[in-house]
Amino acid sequence: MKKSHGIEKEIKKLRIHLSHLQENSKKASLHLLMNEEALIRKKIKILKQLPDMEEYGGEILYNDYVLLLNDISRKILSHYNEENQTDYNFEDLTSSYKEAFINSGILCVLQGIYLPRLMNHDFQCYLPINPKDEYKKTRQMKRKFYLHLGETNTGKTYHAIEALKKSKRGIYLAPLRLLALENYENLNQSQIPCHLLTGEEEIIVTNANHISCTIEKLDLNQLYDVAVIDEVQLIGDVIRGASWTKAILGLMSQDIHICGALNTKKLLIQLIEDCGEEYEIKEYYRNTPLKLEQTPYQMNNPSAGDALIAFSKKKVLELSRYYQDRGYKVSVIYGDLPPEVRRLQYSMFSSGESELLITTDAIGMGVNLPIKRIVFTSLKKFDGEDIRELTSQEVKQIAGRAGRKGIYEVGYVTSIDEYLGRLQEKLECEDRLIEKAIIGPTELLLQIKGIPLIEKLAIWSMYYDEFSYYQKMDVSHYLFILEQIKPYKLSQNDQWKVMKLPINFTNPELLNLLLFFIEEVFVDGNFELTKPKIHSEDLDLLEIHYQEVNLYYNFSKSFNLIFDVNWVYRERAKISKKLNYLLHCL
C-alpha cells in the first residue's frame, strides 16, 4: 500500500511537471528548448523506471511526455536546419535510433551517429582514396617531369624558363606576385606574349598563349605544352603547400619543369611514380663559392652590398632606423609590404642607390639581387605558432642569395657573434627531407549534400589517410572564417568563395570589412561594394589599407560585381608611394 502510494505521488508530480513544460515550450528560445528537451528526457527515464506504472496511468503520461519531446526536438532540429541551411528530417533521425534519441537528444543523434555514418558513405562516394585520382582528365595524359633541384642561385629556374620560352603554350607558377611579375616581364621582353594573373591583378596581353601567375591562380582545366612550377620545397608548408601538390597531380601539361631544393627529391619521385609518369633529374650546385666568415659581424661596420636578415617586421624597422640614423642608405623588405613597394626597394638596392638591404626571410625565394654578403641577425623565427630555430635548408636557401653569378666571384655569409657557431653547423649539416606533400580540401566537398560546409571540412580533416607521403593541411583558418559568416546563411558555393579569398582575416579590421561587404551584397542586394578609405597615414594602417583594397578587388572578382579597377590600381600606387616615403623617414 505504501509503495503504490509513492508511485501515485510520483506520477501526479510528473503530470504537473508535464503541464508546466507544455506551457513553457510554446514561446521558448532555442536555449530554453534544449534545456527543456534534456529535462523531458530525464522525466521519461524516471517514468520508465517506475514499477507497474501502467496500473496508475503512467503509460498515458509516458506517451504524452514522448509527444512533447518529439515536438520540442522537431523545433530544435528546425533551428539547426535554418542555421546551417540543411534539411534533416526528424523521422529519418529517430526511426532507427529511438533509444539514443531518448538518452541523448536530437542533436547528439544527428552529430554523433547519423552524420558520421552518412558522411563516411558520401566521402567514399565523392572523394577518391588516392588524391591523384581526383584529376581524372590528367590521369588520361602521359606527362613528363623535369626536376631542376639544387642550391640557391644556381640557374635552376633560368633553364626551366628557357624551355618554357620554346613552347607554343605554357605557364609559369610562382610562389610570390613579384616572381610572377618578373617572369611576365621576362617573357614579354623576349617577344613572347604573356598574361599576368595574381591575386592582385590581371593583365591580359593580346595574342598571348603563355601565362605567368601565382600558383593559387592555376586553372587546372587548361592544356599546356610546358609548365614551370617554382620553389617546390613549399609543398611541405601546412598552409600553402596544397597548391604545389595540386599543381603536380593535376596540371594538364605534356612537359612539367619543377624547380626547388634537393630535399624534395624523394617525395617528388614518389608522387610522379604513383602517377605512372616519366621524369628526369638535373641537380645544380654553385659555381660561385659561398664562404662563411669566421669573424662575427660588427653591426657598426657594415659594407655596401650587405643584406641583413631579421625575422620580424619590428626588428627590420629597428635595424633600418639604426643605419639611417648613421647616414646609410637602406632598402627595407618584410612580408606586410605591398609588392610595388618591395619591387621599388629591390630596385634601389640593385641600382646601388641603397647600400644595405634589411629584410626578412622573404629574400630566400627567387629574387635575384646583387648581394655580396648575407648577415643573419638571428637564427630563430616565429612560424605562426611558435618561435623556432631555422632549418638547415632555410639557412642555405637564404645564404645562397649571396654572391650572384656574373657579379661576384665569391658570396659571403656571416652572423652576429651569438649565432656564428650554430650558423656553421646549419650550413654544413645535411638537410632534413621533406617527406609529406600537403593536400587541401577540394570543391568535390560541395557535391556532398545535406551537410554544412563547416562540418564537412572538420570531418575531412579527420578522414583517414591511406598514403604516408600525404598530409592534410591545417583548415583552422577556413573553419574560423565559416564560423564568422554563419549568420548570413550563404550558400555553400558562396561560403567556399569567401573562405578562399587570399586575405588574412585574423586582422580584425579586415574581418570587419569582409562582413560589411557580405552585408552589402547578400543582405542589401548591392552589385557594387563601397570603396574602403584611408583613415591614417600611419605605417601599419597604410599596410592594412592596402589589404583592404585587395579585399575589395578579390571580393568583387569572386562574386562578379561591378568595381572600379582603375581606382584599385591608383589607390595601390598611392599607398605604395606613401609607404616608400615612410620607410625612408623612419
Secondary structure as GFF3:
##gff-version 3
##sequence-region A 1 586
A	DSSP	alpha_helix	2	24	.	.	.	ID=ss1
A	DSSP	three_ten_helix	25	27	.	.	.	ID=ss2
A	DSSP	alpha_helix	30	49	.	.	.	ID=ss3
A	DSSP	three_ten_helix	53	56	.	.	.	ID=ss4
A	DSSP	alpha_helix	58	84	.	.	.	ID=ss5
A	DSSP	alpha_helix	90	94	.	.	.	ID=ss6
A	DSSP	alpha_helix	98	104	.	.	.	ID=ss7
A	DSSP	alpha_helix	106	109	.	.	.	ID=ss8
A	DSSP	pi_helix	110	114	.	.	.	ID=ss9
A	DSSP	alpha_helix	115	126	.	.	.	ID=ss10
A	DSSP	three_ten_helix	131	134	.	.	.	ID=ss11
A	DSSP	alpha_helix	136	139	.	.	.	ID=ss12
A	DSSP	beta_strand	144	150	.	.	.	ID=ss13
A	DSSP	alpha_helix	156	165	.	.	.	ID=ss14
A	DSSP	beta_strand	170	174	.	.	.	ID=ss15
A	DSSP	alpha_helix	177	189	.	.	.	ID=ss16
A	DSSP	beta_strand	194	197	.	.	.	ID=ss17
A	DSSP	beta_strand	202	203	.	.	.	ID=ss18
A	DSSP	beta_strand	210	214	.	.	.	ID=ss19
A	DSSP	three_ten_helix	215	217	.	.	.	ID=ss20
A	DSSP	beta_strand	223	229	.	.	.	ID=ss21
A	DSSP	three_ten_helix	232	236	.	.	.	ID=ss22
A	DSSP	alpha_helix	241	250	.	.	.	ID=ss23
A	DSSP	beta_strand	252	260	.	.	.	ID=ss24
A	DSSP	three_ten_helix	262	264	.	.	.	ID=ss25
A	DSSP	alpha_helix	265	274	.	.	.	ID=ss26
A	DSSP	beta_strand	278	284	.	.	.	ID=ss27
A	DSSP	beta_strand	290	292	.	.	.	ID=ss28
A	DSSP	beta_strand	306	309	.	.	.	ID=ss29
A	DSSP	alpha_helix	313	325	.	.	.	ID=ss30
A	DSSP	beta_strand	330	333	.	.	.	ID=ss31
A	DSSP	alpha_helix	339	351	.	.	.	ID=ss32
A	DSSP	beta_strand	356	359	.	.	.	ID=ss33
A	DSSP	three_ten_helix	361	364	.	.	.	ID=ss34
A	DSSP	beta_strand	373	376	.	.	.	ID=ss35
A	DSSP	beta_strand	380	382	.	.	.	ID=ss36
A	DSSP	beta_strand	387	389	.	.	.	ID=ss37
A	DSSP	alpha_helix	392	399	.	.	.	ID=ss38
A	DSSP	beta_strand	411	415	.	.	.	ID=ss39
A	DSSP	three_ten_helix	417	419	.	.	.	ID=ss40
A	DSSP	alpha_helix	420	428	.	.	.	ID=ss41
A	DSSP	beta_strand	437	439	.	.	.	ID=ss42
A	DSSP	three_ten_helix	443	447	.	.	.	ID=ss43
A	DSSP	alpha_helix	453	462	.	.	.	ID=ss44
A	DSSP	beta_strand	470	472	.	.	.	ID=ss45
A	DSSP	alpha_helix	476	485	.	.	.	ID=ss46
A	DSSP	three_ten_helix	486	488	.	.	.	ID=ss47
A	DSSP	alpha_helix	492	499	.	.	.	ID=ss48
A	DSSP	alpha_helix	508	518	.	.	.	ID=ss49
A	DSSP	pi_helix	519	523	.	.	.	ID=ss50
A	DSSP	alpha_helix	539	558	.	.	.	ID=ss51
A	DSSP	alpha_helix	565	583	.	.	.	ID=ss52
###
